[in-house]
Amino acid sequence: MDEKIYYSAEDIAKMLGVSMGKAYKILREMNKDLASKGFLTIAGKIPVEYFKEKWYGGAKEVSA
């Protein structure tokens, strides 16, 4: 099982070319949105599929 299920702040910082602080801010905002919809969240991580949907509009191929 090599495919990631969750992205970390480090993954997001690398993909988007932002600082770790900005990556954590993005994670917090996305996790807050998921929690408001009734989903359980993990601090510092975001589901890959949700990230792709929110950031890339559902793009299937995104490399970390």
PyMOL Python script that loads the backbone (N, CA, C, O; Angstrom):
from pymol import cmd

cmd.read_pdbstr("""\
ATOM      1  N   MET A   1       0.840  -1.180   0.000  1.00  0.00           N
ATOM      2  CA  MET A   1       0.000   0.000   0.000  1.00  0.00           C
ATOM      3  C   MET A   1       0.888   1.248   0.000  1.00  0.00           C
ATOM      4  O   MET A   1       1.118   1.858   1.044  1.00  0.00           O
ATOM      5  N   ASP A   2       1.375   1.612  -1.167  1.00  0.00           N
ATOM      6  CA  ASP A   2       2.289   2.733  -1.308  1.00  0.00           C
ATOM      7  C   ASP A   2       1.580   4.070  -1.459  1.00  0.00           C
ATOM      8  O   ASP A   2       2.166   5.118  -1.188  1.00  0.00           O
ATOM      9  N   GLU A   3       0.341   4.041  -1.884  1.00  0.00           N
ATOM     10  CA  GLU A   3      -0.381   5.279  -2.135  1.00  0.00           C
ATOM     11  C   GLU A   3      -0.827   5.912  -0.819  1.00  0.00           C
ATOM     12  O   GLU A   3      -1.403   5.249   0.044  1.00  0.00           O
ATOM     13  N   LYS A   4      -0.548   7.206  -0.685  1.00  0.00           N
ATOM     14  CA  LYS A   4      -0.921   7.924   0.537  1.00  0.00           C
ATOM     15  C   LYS A   4      -2.429   8.121   0.619  1.00  0.00           C
ATOM     16  O   LYS A   4      -3.103   8.323  -0.391  1.00  0.00           O
ATOM     17  N   ILE A   5      -2.938   8.059   1.834  1.00  0.00           N
ATOM     18  CA  ILE A   5      -4.342   8.347   2.097  1.00  0.00           C
ATOM     19  C   ILE A   5      -4.466   9.782   2.612  1.00  0.00           C
ATOM     20  O   ILE A   5      -5.464  10.457   2.356  1.00  0.00           O
ATOM     21  N   TYR A   6      -3.448  10.239   3.337  1.00  0.00           N
ATOM     22  CA  TYR A   6      -3.433  11.583   3.906  1.00  0.00           C
ATOM     23  C   TYR A   6      -2.186  12.337   3.464  1.00  0.00           C
ATOM     24  O   TYR A   6      -1.121  11.745   3.289  1.00  0.00           O
ATOM     25  N   TYR A   7      -2.326  13.638   3.286  1.00  0.00           N
ATOM     26  CA  TYR A   7      -1.180  14.517   3.082  1.00  0.00           C
ATOM     27  C   TYR A   7      -0.860  15.179   4.409  1.00  0.00           C
ATOM     28  O   TYR A   7      -1.757  15.495   5.191  1.00  0.00           O
ATOM     29  N   SER A   8       0.423  15.387   4.655  1.00  0.00           N
ATOM     30  CA  SER A   8       0.866  16.123   5.834  1.00  0.00           C
ATOM     31  C   SER A   8       1.163  17.566   5.441  1.00  0.00           C
ATOM     32  O   SER A   8       1.112  17.920   4.263  1.00  0.00           O
ATOM     33  N   ALA A   9       1.466  18.382   6.419  1.00  0.00           N
ATOM     34  CA  ALA A   9       1.826  19.776   6.142  1.00  0.00           C
ATOM     35  C   ALA A   9       3.077  19.826   5.273  1.00  0.00           C
ATOM     36  O   ALA A   9       3.187  20.686   4.399  1.00  0.00           O
ATOM     37  N   GLU A  10       4.009  18.926   5.501  1.00  0.00           N
ATOM     38  CA  GLU A  10       5.238  18.886   4.697  1.00  0.00           C
ATOM     39  C   GLU A  10       4.918  18.601   3.229  1.00  0.00           C
ATOM     40  O   GLU A  10       5.480  19.233   2.334  1.00  0.00           O
ATOM     41  N   ASP A  11       4.016  17.649   2.983  1.00  0.00           N
ATOM     42  CA  ASP A  11       3.602  17.338   1.607  1.00  0.00           C
ATOM     43  C   ASP A  11       2.995  18.567   0.934  1.00  0.00           C
ATOM     44  O   ASP A  11       3.326  18.888  -0.207  1.00  0.00           O
ATOM     45  N   ILE A  12       2.113  19.243   1.644  1.00  0.00           N
ATOM     46  CA  ILE A  12       1.422  20.406   1.088  1.00  0.00           C
ATOM     47  C   ILE A  12       2.405  21.546   0.833  1.00  0.00           C
ATOM     48  O   ILE A  12       2.325  22.218  -0.195  1.00  0.00           O
ATOM     49  N   ALA A  13       3.331  21.764   1.766  1.00  0.00           N
ATOM     50  CA  ALA A  13       4.333  22.819   1.590  1.00  0.00           C
ATOM     51  C   ALA A  13       5.157  22.574   0.328  1.00  0.00           C
ATOM     52  O   ALA A  13       5.427  23.507  -0.428  1.00  0.00           O
ATOM     53  N   LYS A  14       5.555  21.327   0.097  1.00  0.00           N
ATOM     54  CA  LYS A  14       6.341  20.987  -1.096  1.00  0.00           C
ATOM     55  C   LYS A  14       5.519  21.162  -2.368  1.00  0.00           C
ATOM     56  O   LYS A  14       6.003  21.745  -3.338  1.00  0.00           O
ATOM     57  N   MET A  15       4.290  20.667  -2.376  1.00  0.00           N
ATOM     58  CA  MET A  15       3.450  20.741  -3.572  1.00  0.00           C
ATOM     59  C   MET A  15       3.133  22.175  -3.967  1.00  0.00           C
ATOM     60  O   MET A  15       3.152  22.520  -5.148  1.00  0.00           O
ATOM     61  N   LEU A  16       2.842  23.007  -2.975  1.00  0.00           N
ATOM     62  CA  LEU A  16       2.391  24.366  -3.253  1.00  0.00           C
ATOM     63  C   LEU A  16       3.512  25.400  -3.204  1.00  0.00           C
ATOM     64  O   LEU A  16       3.314  26.554  -3.581  1.00  0.00           O
ATOM     65  N   GLY A  17       4.681  24.987  -2.741  1.00  0.00           N
ATOM     66  CA  GLY A  17       5.801  25.914  -2.644  1.00  0.00           C
ATOM     67  C   GLY A  17       5.580  26.992  -1.598  1.00  0.00           C
ATOM     68  O   GLY A  17       5.927  28.155  -1.806  1.00  0.00           O
ATOM     69  N   VAL A  18       4.999  26.596  -0.470  1.00  0.00           N
ATOM     70  CA  VAL A  18       4.724  27.537   0.617  1.00  0.00           C
ATOM     71  C   VAL A  18       5.485  27.110   1.865  1.00  0.00           C
ATOM     72  O   VAL A  18       6.032  26.008   1.924  1.00  0.00           O
ATOM     73  N   SER A  19       5.515  27.992   2.861  1.00  0.00           N
ATOM     74  CA  SER A  19       6.183  27.674   4.117  1.00  0.00           C
ATOM     75  C   SER A  19       5.380  26.629   4.892  1.00  0.00           C
ATOM     76  O   SER A  19       4.210  26.378   4.605  1.00  0.00           O
ATOM     77  N   MET A  20       6.042  26.030   5.878  1.00  0.00           N
ATOM     78  CA  MET A  20       5.349  25.052   6.721  1.00  0.00           C
ATOM     79  C   MET A  20       4.212  25.726   7.493  1.00  0.00           C
ATOM     80  O   MET A  20       3.150  25.132   7.681  1.00  0.00           O
ATOM     81  N   GLY A  21       4.432  26.954   7.936  1.00  0.00           N
ATOM     82  CA  GLY A  21       3.383  27.679   8.651  1.00  0.00           C
ATOM     83  C   GLY A  21       2.140  27.868   7.800  1.00  0.00           C
ATOM     84  O   GLY A  21       1.019  27.684   8.276  1.00  0.00           O
ATOM     85  N   LYS A  22       2.337  28.237   6.543  1.00  0.00           N
ATOM     86  CA  LYS A  22       1.211  28.414   5.622  1.00  0.00           C
ATOM     87  C   LYS A  22       0.535  27.070   5.363  1.00  0.00           C
ATOM     88  O   LYS A  22      -0.692  26.998   5.291  1.00  0.00           O
ATOM     89  N   ALA A  23       1.322  26.007   5.222  1.00  0.00           N
ATOM     90  CA  ALA A  23       0.760  24.675   4.990  1.00  0.00           C
ATOM     91  C   ALA A  23      -0.119  24.253   6.171  1.00  0.00           C
ATOM     92  O   ALA A  23      -1.198  23.696   5.973  1.00  0.00           O
ATOM     93  N   TYR A  24       0.341  24.517   7.394  1.00  0.00           N
ATOM     94  CA  TYR A  24      -0.470  24.184   8.572  1.00  0.00           C
ATOM     95  C   TYR A  24      -1.750  25.018   8.608  1.00  0.00           C
ATOM     96  O   TYR A  24      -2.800  24.522   9.015  1.00  0.00           O
ATOM     97  N   LYS A  25      -1.669  26.272   8.188  1.00  0.00           N
ATOM     98  CA  LYS A  25      -2.862  27.116   8.150  1.00  0.00           C
ATOM     99  C   LYS A  25      -3.880  26.541   7.164  1.00  0.00           C
ATOM    100  O   LYS A  25      -5.074  26.490   7.459  1.00  0.00           O
ATOM    101  N   ILE A  26      -3.406  26.109   5.994  1.00  0.00           N
ATOM    102  CA  ILE A  26      -4.286  25.492   4.994  1.00  0.00           C
ATOM    103  C   ILE A  26      -4.925  24.233   5.570  1.00  0.00           C
ATOM    104  O   ILE A  26      -6.125  24.012   5.411  1.00  0.00           O
ATOM    105  N   LEU A  27      -4.111  23.398   6.247  1.00  0.00           N
ATOM    106  CA  LEU A  27      -4.633  22.171   6.865  1.00  0.00           C
ATOM    107  C   LEU A  27      -5.714  22.482   7.898  1.00  0.00           C
ATOM    108  O   LEU A  27      -6.762  21.838   7.924  1.00  0.00           O
ATOM    109  N   ARG A  28      -5.454  23.464   8.739  1.00  0.00           N
ATOM    110  CA  ARG A  28      -6.448  23.818   9.773  1.00  0.00           C
ATOM    111  C   ARG A  28      -7.761  24.258   9.142  1.00  0.00           C
ATOM    112  O   ARG A  28      -8.834  23.857   9.594  1.00  0.00           O
ATOM    113  N   GLU A  29      -7.681  25.082   8.098  1.00  0.00           N
ATOM    114  CA  GLU A  29      -8.896  25.551   7.431  1.00  0.00           C
ATOM    115  C   GLU A  29      -9.662  24.392   6.797  1.00  0.00           C
ATOM    116  O   GLU A  29     -10.886  24.321   6.904  1.00  0.00           O
ATOM    117  N   MET A  30      -8.943  23.483   6.138  1.00  0.00           N
ATOM    118  CA  MET A  30      -9.600  22.339   5.495  1.00  0.00           C
ATOM    119  C   MET A  30     -10.188  21.396   6.535  1.00  0.00           C
ATOM    120  O   MET A  30     -11.300  20.898   6.357  1.00  0.00           O
ATOM    121  N   ASN A  31      -9.456  21.143   7.621  1.00  0.00           N
ATOM    122  CA  ASN A  31      -9.977  20.271   8.676  1.00  0.00           C
ATOM    123  C   ASN A  31     -11.192  20.892   9.358  1.00  0.00           C
ATOM    124  O   ASN A  31     -12.124  20.183   9.738  1.00  0.00           O
ATOM    125  N   LYS A  32     -11.183  22.214   9.513  1.00  0.00           N
ATOM    126  CA  LYS A  32     -12.341  22.903  10.098  1.00  0.00           C
ATOM    127  C   LYS A  32     -13.563  22.713   9.206  1.00  0.00           C
ATOM    128  O   LYS A  32     -14.665  22.470   9.697  1.00  0.00           O
ATOM    129  N   ASP A  33     -13.366  22.824   7.898  1.00  0.00           N
ATOM    130  CA  ASP A  33     -14.458  22.622   6.938  1.00  0.00           C
ATOM    131  C   ASP A  33     -14.985  21.189   7.018  1.00  0.00           C
ATOM    132  O   ASP A  33     -16.197  20.973   7.042  1.00  0.00           O
ATOM    133  N   LEU A  34     -14.080  20.216   7.059  1.00  0.00           N
ATOM    134  CA  LEU A  34     -14.505  18.813   7.161  1.00  0.00           C
ATOM    135  C   LEU A  34     -15.273  18.567   8.458  1.00  0.00           C
ATOM    136  O   LEU A  34     -16.308  17.900   8.453  1.00  0.00           O
ATOM    137  N   ALA A  35     -14.768  19.104   9.564  1.00  0.00           N
ATOM    138  CA  ALA A  35     -15.427  18.914  10.859  1.00  0.00           C
ATOM    139  C   ALA A  35     -16.828  19.524  10.857  1.00  0.00           C
ATOM    140  O   ALA A  35     -17.754  18.960  11.439  1.00  0.00           O
ATOM    141  N   SER A  36     -16.982  20.672  10.202  1.00  0.00           N
ATOM    142  CA  SER A  36     -18.302  21.310  10.154  1.00  0.00           C
ATOM    143  C   SER A  36     -19.302  20.481   9.354  1.00  0.00           C
ATOM    144  O   SER A  36     -20.513  20.631   9.516  1.00  0.00           O
ATOM    145  N   LYS A  37     -18.787  19.606   8.490  1.00  0.00           N
ATOM    146  CA  LYS A  37     -19.643  18.718   7.697  1.00  0.00           C
ATOM    147  C   LYS A  37     -19.853  17.372   8.385  1.00  0.00           C
ATOM    148  O   LYS A  37     -20.487  16.474   7.830  1.00  0.00           O
ATOM    149  N   GLY A  38     -19.309  17.238   9.611  1.00  0.00           N
ATOM    150  CA  GLY A  38     -19.524  16.026  10.388  1.00  0.00           C
ATOM    151  C   GLY A  38     -18.466  14.950  10.233  1.00  0.00           C
ATOM    152  O   GLY A  38     -18.640  13.839  10.733  1.00  0.00           O
ATOM    153  N   PHE A  39     -17.366  15.258   9.545  1.00  0.00           N
ATOM    154  CA  PHE A  39     -16.304  14.275   9.369  1.00  0.00           C
ATOM    155  C   PHE A  39     -15.321  14.341  10.529  1.00  0.00           C
ATOM    156  O   PHE A  39     -15.103  15.404  11.111  1.00  0.00           O
ATOM    157  N   LEU A  40     -14.733  13.205  10.858  1.00  0.00           N
ATOM    158  CA  LEU A  40     -13.658  13.172  11.838  1.00  0.00           C
ATOM    159  C   LEU A  40     -12.384  13.631  11.144  1.00  0.00           C
ATOM    160  O   LEU A  40     -12.182  13.350   9.962  1.00  0.00           O
ATOM    161  N   THR A  41     -11.524  14.336  11.872  1.00  0.00           N
ATOM    162  CA  THR A  41     -10.291  14.846  11.277  1.00  0.00           C
ATOM    163  C   THR A  41      -9.091  14.427  12.110  1.00  0.00           C
ATOM    164  O   THR A  41      -9.227  14.048  13.273  1.00  0.00           O
ATOM    165  N   ILE A  42      -7.919  14.499  11.501  1.00  0.00           N
ATOM    166  CA  ILE A  42      -6.654  14.236  12.181  1.00  0.00           C
ATOM    167  C   ILE A  42      -5.833  15.515  12.080  1.00  0.00           C
ATOM    168  O   ILE A  42      -5.570  16.004  10.981  1.00  0.00           O
ATOM    169  N   ALA A  43      -5.432  16.053  13.219  1.00  0.00           N
ATOM    170  CA  ALA A  43      -4.647  17.290  13.217  1.00  0.00           C
ATOM    171  C   ALA A  43      -3.355  17.089  12.433  1.00  0.00           C
ATOM    172  O   ALA A  43      -2.653  16.096  12.619  1.00  0.00           O
ATOM    173  N   GLY A  44      -3.050  18.039  11.557  1.00  0.00           N
ATOM    174  CA  GLY A  44      -1.812  17.985  10.786  1.00  0.00           C
ATOM    175  C   GLY A  44      -1.868  17.106   9.557  1.00  0.00           C
ATOM    176  O   GLY A  44      -0.855  16.921   8.883  1.00  0.00           O
ATOM    177  N   LYS A  45      -3.038  16.560   9.252  1.00  0.00           N
ATOM    178  CA  LYS A  45      -3.196  15.701   8.075  1.00  0.00           C
ATOM    179  C   LYS A  45      -4.524  16.025   7.402  1.00  0.00           C
ATOM    180  O   LYS A  45      -5.476  16.469   8.045  1.00  0.00           O
ATOM    181  N   ILE A  46      -4.565  15.791   6.089  1.00  0.00           N
ATOM    182  CA  ILE A  46      -5.797  16.014   5.324  1.00  0.00           C
ATOM    183  C   ILE A  46      -5.944  14.876   4.323  1.00  0.00           C
ATOM    184  O   ILE A  46      -4.955  14.485   3.701  1.00  0.00           O
ATOM    185  N   PRO A  47      -7.138  14.334   4.147  1.00  0.00           N
ATOM    186  CA  PRO A  47      -7.311  13.266   3.156  1.00  0.00           C
ATOM    187  C   PRO A  47      -6.901  13.742   1.755  1.00  0.00           C
ATOM    188  O   PRO A  47      -7.268  14.837   1.329  1.00  0.00           O
ATOM    189  N   VAL A  48      -6.146  12.911   1.058  1.00  0.00           N
ATOM    190  CA  VAL A  48      -5.647  13.236  -0.279  1.00  0.00           C
ATOM    191  C   VAL A  48      -6.788  13.615  -1.219  1.00  0.00           C
ATOM    192  O   VAL A  48      -6.704  14.623  -1.921  1.00  0.00           O
ATOM    193  N   GLU A  49      -7.842  12.822  -1.237  1.00  0.00           N
ATOM    194  CA  GLU A  49      -8.953  13.079  -2.160  1.00  0.00           C
ATOM    195  C   GLU A  49      -9.625  14.416  -1.874  1.00  0.00           C
ATOM    196  O   GLU A  49      -9.988  15.142  -2.800  1.00  0.00           O
ATOM    197  N   TYR A  50      -9.791  14.742  -0.600  1.00  0.00           N
ATOM    198  CA  TYR A  50     -10.404  16.024  -0.242  1.00  0.00           C
ATOM    199  C   TYR A  50      -9.498  17.177  -0.668  1.00  0.00           C
ATOM    200  O   TYR A  50      -9.975  18.176  -1.206  1.00  0.00           O
ATOM    201  N   PHE A  51      -8.199  17.042  -0.432  1.00  0.00           N
ATOM    202  CA  PHE A  51      -7.261  18.091  -0.832  1.00  0.00           C
ATOM    203  C   PHE A  51      -7.299  18.317  -2.340  1.00  0.00           C
ATOM    204  O   PHE A  51      -7.359  19.457  -2.800  1.00  0.00           O
ATOM    205  N   LYS A  52      -7.265  17.240  -3.097  1.00  0.00           N
ATOM    206  CA  LYS A  52      -7.302  17.364  -4.564  1.00  0.00           C
ATOM    207  C   LYS A  52      -8.589  18.045  -5.022  1.00  0.00           C
ATOM    208  O   LYS A  52      -8.572  18.885  -5.922  1.00  0.00           O
ATOM    209  N   GLU A  53      -9.696  17.675  -4.398  1.00  0.00           N
ATOM    210  CA  GLU A  53     -10.992  18.257  -4.768  1.00  0.00           C
ATOM    211  C   GLU A  53     -11.032  19.753  -4.467  1.00  0.00           C
ATOM    212  O   GLU A  53     -11.476  20.543  -5.301  1.00  0.00           O
ATOM    213  N   LYS A  54     -10.572  20.142  -3.285  1.00  0.00           N
ATOM    214  CA  LYS A  54     -10.637  21.541  -2.871  1.00  0.00           C
ATOM    215  C   LYS A  54      -9.585  22.404  -3.566  1.00  0.00           C
ATOM    216  O   LYS A  54      -9.871  23.541  -3.943  1.00  0.00           O
ATOM    217  N   TRP A  55      -8.382  21.881  -3.737  1.00  0.00           N
ATOM    218  CA  TRP A  55      -7.296  22.703  -4.256  1.00  0.00           C
ATOM    219  C   TRP A  55      -7.195  22.658  -5.776  1.00  0.00           C
ATOM    220  O   TRP A  55      -6.952  23.679  -6.419  1.00  0.00           O
ATOM    221  N   TYR A  56      -7.381  21.486  -6.339  1.00  0.00           N
ATOM    222  CA  TYR A  56      -7.186  21.310  -7.776  1.00  0.00           C
ATOM    223  C   TYR A  56      -8.487  21.047  -8.523  1.00  0.00           C
ATOM    224  O   TYR A  56      -8.452  20.755  -9.719  1.00  0.00           O
ATOM    225  N   GLY A  57      -9.606  21.139  -7.868  1.00  0.00           N
ATOM    226  CA  GLY A  57     -10.882  20.904  -8.531  1.00  0.00           C
ATOM    227  C   GLY A  57     -11.092  19.462  -8.942  1.00  0.00           C
ATOM    228  O   GLY A  57     -11.781  19.187  -9.925  1.00  0.00           O
ATOM    229  N   GLY A  58     -10.499  18.532  -8.191  1.00  0.00           N
ATOM    230  CA  GLY A  58     -10.699  17.111  -8.463  1.00  0.00           C
ATOM    231  C   GLY A  58      -9.684  16.502  -9.402  1.00  0.00           C
ATOM    232  O   GLY A  58      -9.921  15.413  -9.924  1.00  0.00           O
ATOM    233  N   ALA A  59      -8.552  17.168  -9.643  1.00  0.00           N
ATOM    234  CA  ALA A  59      -7.515  16.621 -10.528  1.00  0.00           C
ATOM    235  C   ALA A  59      -7.063  15.262 -10.015  1.00  0.00           C
ATOM    236  O   ALA A  59      -6.859  15.079  -8.815  1.00  0.00           O
ATOM    237  N   LYS A  60      -6.911  14.327 -10.916  1.00  0.00           N
ATOM    238  CA  LYS A  60      -6.539  12.965 -10.519  1.00  0.00           C
ATOM    239  C   LYS A  60      -5.034  12.800 -10.334  1.00  0.00           C
ATOM    240  O   LYS A  60      -4.611  12.048  -9.457  1.00  0.00           O
ATOM    241  N   GLU A  61      -4.219  13.477 -11.129  1.00  0.00           N
ATOM    242  CA  GLU A  61      -2.770  13.313 -11.060  1.00  0.00           C
ATOM    243  C   GLU A  61      -2.115  14.525 -10.411  1.00  0.00           C
ATOM    244  O   GLU A  61      -2.011  15.588 -11.023  1.00  0.00           O
ATOM    245  N   VAL A  62      -1.674  14.357  -9.166  1.00  0.00           N
ATOM    246  CA  VAL A  62      -0.948  15.393  -8.453  1.00  0.00           C
ATOM    247  C   VAL A  62       0.200  14.701  -7.748  1.00  0.00           C
ATOM    248  O   VAL A  62      -0.026  13.760  -6.986  1.00  0.00           O
ATOM    249  N   SER A  63       1.421  15.143  -7.981  1.00  0.00           N
ATOM    250  CA  SER A  63       2.564  14.496  -7.334  1.00  0.00           C
ATOM    251  C   SER A  63       3.038  15.324  -6.155  1.00  0.00           C
ATOM    252  O   SER A  63       3.088  16.552  -6.214  1.00  0.00           O
ATOM    253  N   ALA A  64       3.386  14.626  -5.082  1.00  0.00           N
ATOM    254  CA  ALA A  64       3.840  15.308  -3.867  1.00  0.00           C
ATOM    255  C   ALA A  64       5.337  15.453  -3.864  1.00  0.00           C
ATOM    256  O   ALA A  64       5.902  16.004  -2.919  1.00  0.00           O
TER     257      ALA A  64
END
""", "prot")
cmd.dss("prot")
cmd.show_as("cartoon", "prot")
cmd.util.cbc("prot")
cmd.orient("prot")
